[in-house]
């Protein structure tokens, strides 16, 4: 006890041992003690020292602690101490302190006191120490398997430290622990059981454990998902209050994000399981949106990210479109639009909602049409698109919000030619409404405002309205702008080039670059693949000199991007030039480049665009995400256009006139071939239509032919029948000279024979039914007779001789009836045979001469007489059967009475026999007693004689006489 008192801080005499010595003694005690109590106290002491002497405990005691986990499984207390000690030496102190301060479930004393912040070197040393001990623990993979087994223990003091220890291991060496758990049988399933624990502390720490377990491992993510994780997590979110819940909801949402992000299998499982529909209630917000807590903002932000994961542009196209369809059908998109137009929503939630709506509608025509119909709750109502664009061109709005609105507008126009046409239509003179603000007016206002970010956003938004839409590019050429009073209107294309050439009107250098880049991207998108727009652009005599001047100058780093875009714009003018302007044909433009710029210099300036750092960043994903407004230079769709055109323009510039002519000839030849192919295609299409029409006609005619063939077959069969009848009549007329009279007489005879045969057939059927009925009745009587016979045998045993004589008479009568019925059956069989013979003869000779009819009449008369006699006999048999049935009923009643009497007598007899047996048993017992007494008396007499006493012989004789009398009575 002195040893443990010293360990636990008690005062002892003499020099105090160092921490390392104390820990060594404790480890020896853990290894050598045979008593469980001693080992438990030693492990408890190691736990107390594990934070202060982390390095010493981890170095000396880890193997002993793992051995304790293996051997002392029966004692939950020592297991808890060992797990806590391992957790203290593996987990970093700073992380533990942060977890304790952040966790709402674990009471921490002094949570509000000031905790000193360690410096970076100390923190790094602590982290390195945790990684070191983690690697030592993981040297044997069985240690993790043992830990997984301990998690099955329900005891709180074992399960909770085990969860924390495994979480710390995952934090320090995630991939290695994941590999061990993945190959462990039922490893993931054991961890999923933590979510079903009724103790919230274990369940919530289980959520944190699963978060670290599912990071970056698709295989574990799939296993967790198929262990019904989605259902459990969504249930927990609902139980905790959805967006109004606490940190537990946040943990569930983070785990869901881990399971779904970049995992198409889990995303498909989530969609097929109808879990998207369960997300709709999360976004139901009330009218009063003031005073949102920080936790609610975090929860809703994660919920919006979860929706975005399901419809991310990086997903497979089919997967995203099916999720978009499901979100529209279940009303989730409508709910998001409600948040979008609500008042009082925090700015970061509004921004994330705009981004979420953007990706839900991106590329989905149905969702885009719905979004176009959404109106803001203003007076008068305005389309949601107009309200969002007002925020985008307003320089007082936050930068991230303006980027989100631009992304929403881009997604609304993505693969949406209908929406592109509606936006461009608001710029055309015929559709402008002076009393309302339209999307086109806002875009033009932003394009020419003093704010360079508004210029850039408006230019990019307008470029998306023209993306891959030749019709709208041509329509936008009609837009006229009034610059000032007294001056004629200029086209939108001309105004854009004027702003480019008048760069000195923009004050700030950075703004100048951003505005010019935006306008150049708009112009490149506009004239790309549109020869009419190229012609309009070249028609302005100032545009080409401006571009060549910009490209040829040696400017600073910032201006080189503008030079590259100018080279791209000039290259598009060359490639898509239709040579309609004599001064600016392809050849003349290339000559101009060669003289003023140089082909190599031109290609070098063009290539600078793709080498720019911001170009690579914008090409990664569609959403415009920039750390600051100054870095907002490139659009994602424009980067794809540059990548497509750079090689084409380079080849076009380097081509000579001869190559150009050859290419023109090849193009013309190809066009001719295309026209010929088109003609042949049209001809083949017409021929296909004619062939299809002819096939339909052939099918109709085939059906008609089949119907006609069927009718012909039926008519041929009818004709054959008529021929047969005609031949029969002809044959009869040839044999009978009397003509029609004889034929009518024969027909009359045949008619009579047919009627007689029909009557005979009916009578035979009636006899057959009667015969069946008699057989049934006979079987019933046989059964009754057997019953009566058995009853008679019993009644004879009970003195029932009189009833037996009566049954014998009845049996004789029944035997007589049976013989009669058998004779009747024989006669019926004979009649059936004769009937069959008559039918056969009648069918064979339907038109036999009248001489044979007399014999048939005689036979018919004989049959009728037999049938009459048979009917009479049958009636008599029925009467006898009826009388027998009544007699049998009486006999059955008598038999029942006799059986009841016999049963009573047998019961009484059994009673008497039982009494007799009991009396005999009692007599046997008495005889045994008497025999014993006699034996005793004889032995006593013998003893008396031996002692010299005189015994009275008379008494002995009396005893013998009495025994003799008893024996006689027994006999």
Order of alpha helices (4+ residues) and beta strands (2+ residues): alpha-alpha-alpha-alpha-alpha-alpha-alpha-alpha-alpha-alpha-alpha-alpha-alpha-alpha-alpha-alpha-alpha-alpha-alpha-alpha-alpha-beta-beta-alpha-alpha-alpha-alpha-alpha-alpha-beta-beta-alpha-alpha-alpha-alpha-alpha-alpha-alpha-alpha-alpha-alpha-alpha-alpha-alpha-alpha
